[in-house]
Amino acid sequence: MATLSEIREAIKTTLEAGIPSLTVYPTVESVLNLPGAVVYPEDIAYLITFKQGAVTGFFDLYVLTDEPS
């Protein structure tokens, strides 16, 4: 199973490949370059079914832009 860091990095890689001008941060940083996006884990549900675990993760993606000049 992938770790939280691996999932955040995969989201970052996928978004940057599709939108080359977007800087994606897998974690919340104190300084961001705009336009940018931050991947934030919203909720992680751990389910146990038939003696096997299942994990469902929900992520928020905050897209940040600056005002046009």
C-alpha positions in Angstrom: 0.0 0.0 0.0 1.2 3.5 -0.8 2.1 5.9 1.9 0.5 9.3 2.3 3.7 11.0 1.0 3.7 8.8 -2.0 0.1 9.6 -2.8 0.7 13.3 -2.4 3.8 13.1 -4.7 1.8 11.1 -7.3 -1.0 13.8 -7.3 1.7 16.5 -7.7 3.4 14.7 -10.6 0.2 14.1 -12.4 -1.0 17.7 -12.1 2.3 19.2 -13.1 2.5 16.9 -16.1 -1.0 18.0 -17.2 -0.6 21.7 -16.4 3.1 22.6 -16.8 2.7 26.2 -15.7 1.3 25.1 -12.3 3.6 24.6 -9.3 2.1 21.9 -7.1 3.1 21.5 -3.4 2.5 18.1 -1.9 2.6 19.7 1.6 1.6 23.1 3.0 4.6 25.4 2.6 5.2 28.8 4.2 6.1 30.4 0.9 4.4 29.6 -2.4 5.0 30.6 -6.0 1.8 31.4 -7.8 0.0 30.0 -9.7 0.2 27.1 -7.4 -1.8 24.3 -5.8 -1.5 22.5 -2.4 -2.5 18.9 -1.9 -4.1 18.5 1.5 -5.4 15.3 3.0 -9.0 15.9 4.1 -10.0 12.6 5.5 -8.7 9.1 5.7 -11.2 6.3 6.5 -9.9 2.9 7.7 -12.4 0.2 7.0 -12.2 -3.4 8.0 -14.2 -5.9 6.0 -13.9 -9.6 5.9 -10.8 -9.5 8.1 -9.0 -7.3 5.5 -8.3 -3.6 5.8 -9.3 -1.0 3.3 -8.2 2.6 3.3 -10.1 5.4 1.5 -8.4 8.8 1.3 -10.0 12.1 0.4 -7.8 15.0 -0.6 -8.5 18.7 -1.0 -6.7 20.5 -3.7 -6.3 24.2 -3.1 -5.5 26.2 -6.3 -3.9 29.6 -5.6 -3.8 32.4 -8.2 -2.8 36.0 -8.0 -4.8 39.0 -9.2 -4.3 40.0 -12.8 -2.4 43.3 -13.1 
